[in-house]
Amino acid sequence: MAATLSAPGTVVPESERVISSPIDSRILRVLVQPGAAVMAGTPLLELDTTGPALAAARLRKELRLKEAAAERAALALEGTLSSLESRVEVAGLTLSTWGASLERNRKLFAEGLVSEELLRQSELDEARTRVEVARLKDEMRLARRSADVERGSLEIELATARSEAAQAERELALSAARSEADGVVTFVATEEGSAVRKGDVLARVADLTAFRVDALVPDVHAARVAPGQEALVRIDDARLPGTIRRVAPEVREGQVAVSVSLSERAHALLRPSLRVDVEIVTGRKERALRLPRGSFGAAEGGVSVWVLKGDEAVRTAVRLGVSNADRYEVLSGLADGDEVVLSEMTDYAHLTRVGVKGRKGETR
């Protein structure tokens, strides 16, 4: 026997897409009405895009200007580095020349053919040129590092400008408020001319080929409900099996929201917003003596039921266990095969036995 917990539920589309306003604007024209079937890409509303169009054009222009400025800066950096490279190369040649001259003057000085003063001048010229070459190489190294930093800064500025321009283009494209998937429009803002803020809901498009059930369980029973438990959804005489998919972590107004995933998500009886009864299986017993639900009186430690014995109905104290929407588990007081009166018997609450006339075998 299954022990169940009953809760009211509502059928909702398993998937519903929300179309929000990507910009601050106003509604120029409503193109569809609730209940309309739409395809992916179908425009739902027309928004005033004057502002976004101007913003996109401005950002496109700013991007072109930044690209041109970046190109000019890159050319300038390239020219600076090229000039420094030339100066380093010239200084290197000059150093080679002064080095050769110094070597020659040293040999001539050793032979007494040049004065010591001329030798010292050659040494000074060679040393001064060597220092100049080292300075130019340091300047070249710093210029390369500065160029790398400048290129990185320009790339960041360009990436930011491109991102802003792309975002403006994207918002301009989204301002058509198109459906993102095939489905049925369940809501659409219908006041033409009304202002909308960025993020306001413009429409909802639901996939009506699959449904789930959202139920509300009193918080006193919240500890008995967990994801993965079996559930049964009652729609008229139909019983649709399902599974608890999600239990909300918070309590709102004394109730906990529970989401039920159905085995037959596209059953013909399922309709959006349909009110249903949900039975959540909280436990099972392999063997149990069961009693159909009925109108029973109170008794110490349990309930009072009327059991048919011959041509009499005898009031009997019974202890009940787990229950579901249809039956109770009988713990004591009844035996297998006992016939019990399920109808109202409050008029006989002061009696212990009641005669039964014209009883038939199927009387309850």
C-alpha positions in Angstrom: 0.0 0.0 0.0 1.3 3.4 -0.9 1.1 6.3 1.6 0.5 9.5 -0.2 0.3 13.2 0.5 -2.3 15.2 -1.5 -1.6 18.7 -2.8 -3.3 21.0 -5.3 -1.4 21.5 -8.6 -1.4 23.5 -11.8 -0.4 22.3 -15.3 2.3 24.5 -16.8 4.4 24.3 -20.0 7.6 22.5 -19.3 9.5 25.1 -21.4 8.5 28.7 -21.6 10.8 31.4 -23.1 10.6 35.0 -21.9 11.3 37.8 -24.4 12.5 40.9 -22.6 13.1 44.4 -23.9 16.8 44.8 -24.7 16.5 48.6 -24.6 14.6 51.5 -23.1 12.0 52.2 -25.7 8.2 52.2 -26.4 5.9 49.8 -28.2 5.0 50.9 -31.7 2.9 48.0 -32.8 1.8 44.6 -31.4 2.1 42.0 -34.1 0.6 38.9 -32.4 -1.9 38.1 -29.8 -1.9 35.6 -26.9 -2.8 32.1 -28.2 -1.1 32.6 -31.5 1.2 29.8 -32.8 4.5 31.2 -33.9 7.7 29.9 -35.5 11.2 30.7 -34.3 12.2 34.1 -35.6 8.6 35.5 -35.8 8.4 39.2 -34.8 6.1 39.6 -31.8 6.2 43.4 -31.3 7.7 46.4 -33.0 9.7 48.7 -30.7 10.8 52.3 -31.4 14.5 51.8 -32.4 15.4 55.4 -33.2 17.6 55.8 -30.2 19.4 52.4 -30.6 19.9 53.0 -34.3 21.6 56.4 -33.6 23.7 54.9 -30.8 24.8 52.1 -33.1 25.7 54.5 -35.9 27.7 56.7 -33.4 29.6 53.7 -32.1 30.4 52.5 -35.6 31.8 55.9 -36.4 33.8 56.0 -33.1 35.1 52.5 -33.9 36.3 53.7 -37.4 38.1 56.7 -35.8 39.8 54.5 -33.2 40.9 52.1 -35.9 42.4 54.9 -37.9 44.1 56.4 -34.8 45.4 53.0 -33.9 46.8 52.6 -37.4 48.5 56.0 -37.3 50.0 55.2 -33.8 51.3 51.9 -35.1 52.9 53.6 -38.1 54.5 56.2 -35.8 55.9 53.5 -33.5 57.2 51.6 -36.5 58.9 54.8 -37.7 60.5 55.5 -34.3 61.8 52.0 -34.0 63.1 52.0 -37.6 64.9 55.4 -36.9 66.5 54.0 -33.8 67.6 50.9 -35.5 69.3 53.0 -38.2 71.0 55.1 -35.6 72.3 52.0 -33.8 73.5 50.6 -37.1 75.3 53.9 -38.0 76.8 54.2 -34.5 78.0 50.6 -34.8 79.8 51.3 -38.1 81.3 54.4 -36.5 82.6 52.4 -33.6 84.1 49.9 -36.0 85.8 52.7 -37.9 87.2 54.3 -34.6 88.3 50.9 -33.4 90.3 50.2 -36.6 91.8 53.7 -36.4 92.8 53.2 -32.8 94.5 49.8 -33.6 96.4 51.4 -36.5 97.5 54.4 -34.4 98.7 52.0 -31.6 101.0 50.2 -34.1 102.2 53.5 -35.5 102.9 54.9 -32.0 104.9 51.8 -31.2 107.0 52.5 -34.3 107.3 56.2 -33.3 105.4 57.4 -36.3 102.5 59.1 -34.5 102.4 61.3 -31.4 101.1 60.1 -28.0 98.5 62.9 -28.2 97.1 61.5 -31.5 96.9 58.0 -29.9 95.0 59.4 -26.8 92.6 61.2 -29.1 91.9 57.9 -31.0 91.3 56.1 -27.7 88.9 58.9 -26.6 87.0 58.8 -29.9 86.6 55.0 -29.7 85.4 55.1 -26.1 82.9 57.9 -26.7 81.5 56.0 -29.7 81.2 52.8 -27.7 79.2 54.7 -25.0 77.0 56.2 -27.7 76.3 52.7 -29.1 75.4 51.4 -25.6 73.1 54.4 -25.0 71.3 53.9 -28.4 70.8 50.2 -27.7 69.3 51.0 -24.3 67.1 53.6 -26.0 66.1 51.0 -28.6 65.2 48.4 -25.8 63.1 50.9 -24.0 61.4 52.0 -27.2 60.5 48.4 -28.0 59.0 48.0 -24.5 57.1 51.2 -24.8 55.9 50.2 -28.3 54.6 46.8 -26.8 52.8 48.7 -24.1 51.3 51.1 -26.5 50.2 48.3 -28.8 48.5 46.5 -25.9 46.7 49.7 -24.9 45.5 50.3 -28.4 44.3 46.7 -28.7 42.3 47.0 -25.5 40.8 50.3 -26.7 39.9 48.7 -30.0 38.5 45.6 -28.4 36.3 47.8 -26.1 35.1 49.9 -29.0 34.3 46.8 -31.1 32.5 45.2 -28.1 30.4 48.3 -27.6 29.6 48.6 -31.3 28.7 44.9 -31.4 26.4 45.2 -28.3 24.7 48.2 -29.9 24.1 46.2 -33.1 22.9 43.2 -31.1 20.4 45.3 -29.1 19.2 46.9 -32.4 18.6 43.4 -33.8 16.9 42.2 -30.7 14.6 45.2 -30.6 12.5 43.4 -33.2 11.3 41.2 -30.2 11.3 37.9 -32.1 10.3 34.5 -30.9 13.4 32.3 -30.0 11.6 29.0 -30.7 8.5 27.5 -32.1 5.5 27.6 -29.7 2.4 29.4 -28.6 2.3 33.0 -27.3 1.0 32.9 -23.7 1.5 36.6 -23.0 2.3 39.7 -24.9 2.4 43.4 -23.9 -0.6 44.8 -25.7 -0.5 48.6 -25.0 0.8 50.2 -28.1 2.6 53.4 -27.4 3.5 52.4 -23.8 7.0 52.9 -22.6 9.2 49.9 -21.7 12.4 49.7 -19.7 15.3 47.5 -20.5 14.6 44.1 -19.0 10.8 44.5 -19.0 8.9 41.3 -20.1 7.5 41.8 -23.6 6.1 38.4 -24.3 6.2 34.7 -23.3 6.3 31.8 -25.8 5.5 28.3 -24.5 6.2 24.9 -25.9 2.8 23.3 -25.6 4.0 19.9 -26.7 5.3 19.1 -23.2 4.0 19.9 -19.7 4.8 19.6 -16.1 2.8 20.1 -12.9 3.6 22.7 -10.2 2.1 21.8 -6.8 2.0 23.5 -3.4 2.6 21.4 -0.3 1.9 22.8 3.2 5.2 23.5 5.1 4.3 21.0 7.9 4.7 18.2 5.3 7.7 19.6 3.6 10.1 17.2 5.3 8.2 14.3 3.8 8.8 15.4 0.2 12.1 15.0 -1.7 13.2 14.9 -5.4 12.9 11.5 -7.0 9.7 10.5 -5.2 6.8 9.0 -7.2 3.7 11.2 -7.8 0.3 10.7 -9.3 -1.6 13.5 -11.1 -5.4 13.2 -11.2 -7.3 14.7 -14.1 -10.9 13.7 -14.0 -10.8 9.9 -14.2 -7.2 9.8 -15.6 -4.2 9.1 -13.4 -0.8 10.3 -14.8 2.3 9.0 -13.2 5.2 11.3 -12.5 8.3 12.0 -10.4 9.2 14.9 -8.1 11.8 16.8 -10.0 12.4 19.8 -7.8 11.4 20.9 -4.3 11.9 24.7 -3.6 14.3 25.4 -0.7 12.2 28.2 0.7 8.7 28.4 2.3 6.3 31.1 1.0 3.1 31.8 2.7 3.2 28.5 4.5 3.7 26.4 1.4 6.6 24.8 -0.5 6.5 24.7 -4.3 7.1 21.3 -5.8 7.7 20.5 -9.5 6.4 17.2 -10.9 7.8 15.7 -14.1 5.2 13.6 -16.0 5.9 10.3 -17.7 3.3 11.4 -20.4 4.3 15.0 -20.9 2.1 15.4 -24.0 -1.0 13.7 -22.7 -4.2 14.8 -24.5 -5.8 16.0 -21.2 -3.0 18.4 -20.3 -3.8 22.1 -20.8 -2.0 25.2 -19.5 -3.2 26.5 -16.2 -5.4 23.4 -15.6 -6.1 22.7 -11.9 -5.3 19.1 -10.9 -4.8 17.0 -7.8 -1.4 15.6 -7.0 -0.6 12.6 -4.8 3.0 12.3 -3.7 4.0 8.9 -2.6 5.8 9.2 0.7 6.1 5.5 1.6 5.0 2.0 0.7 4.1 -1.2 2.5 4.3 -4.5 0.8 1.4 -6.0 2.9 -1.4 -4.1 4.5 -5.1 -4.5 5.5 -6.8 -1.7 3.6 -10.0 0.2 4.2 -11.7 2.5 1.6 -12.1 6.1 2.7 -15.4 6.9 4.3 -17.2 8.9 7.0 -15.9 7.6 10.3 -16.5 8.8 13.8 -13.9 9.6 16.5 -12.8 7.0 19.0 -10.1 6.8 21.7 -6.8 6.0 20.0 -8.4 5.8 16.5 -11.7 6.0 14.7 -15.1 4.4 15.1 -16.5 2.4 12.2 -19.7 0.4 11.7 -19.1 -3.3 10.8 -21.9 -5.4 9.2 -22.4 -8.6 11.1 -25.5 -10.5 10.0 -28.5 -8.2 10.1 -26.8 -5.7 12.3 -24.1 -3.0 12.1 -21.8 -3.0 15.1 -19.8 0.1 16.1 -16.1 -0.9 16.3 -13.0 1.0 17.3 -10.2 0.8 14.7 -6.6 2.0 14.6 -5.6 3.4 11.2 -2.0 3.7 9.8 -0.8 5.3 6.6 -3.3 6.6 4.0 -3.7 7.9 0.5 -6.5 9.5 -1.4 -8.5 6.3 -1.7 -7.7 4.1 1.3 -6.5 3.8 4.9 -4.2 1.2 6.3 -5.9 -0.8 9.1 -3.6 -1.5 12.1 -6.1 -3.2 14.4 -9.9 -3.6 14.9 -10.8 -5.2 11.6 -10.1 -8.5 9.8 -9.8 -9.4 6.2 -13.3 -9.7 4.6 -15.1 -7.4 7.2 -17.8 -5.3 5.5 -17.8 -1.7 6.7 -20.4 1.1 6.3 -18.7 4.0 4.5 -21.7 6.4 4.5 -22.6 9.0 7.1 -23.7 7.4 10.5 -23.6 10.4 12.9 -27.3 10.0 13.7 -26.4 6.7 15.4 -23.3 7.9 17.3 -25.1 7.2 20.7 -25.7 3.5 19.8 -23.4 0.6 19.6 -25.6 -1.6 17.4 -28.0 -0.8 14.5 -30.3 -3.2 12.8 -30.0 -3.5 9.0 -33.1 -4.2 6.9 -33.1 -5.5 3.3 -29.3 -5.9 3.3 -27.6 -7.2 0.2 -24.3 -8.7 -0.2 -22.7 -5.6 -1.7 -24.1 -3.2 0.9 -21.5 -0.7 2.2 
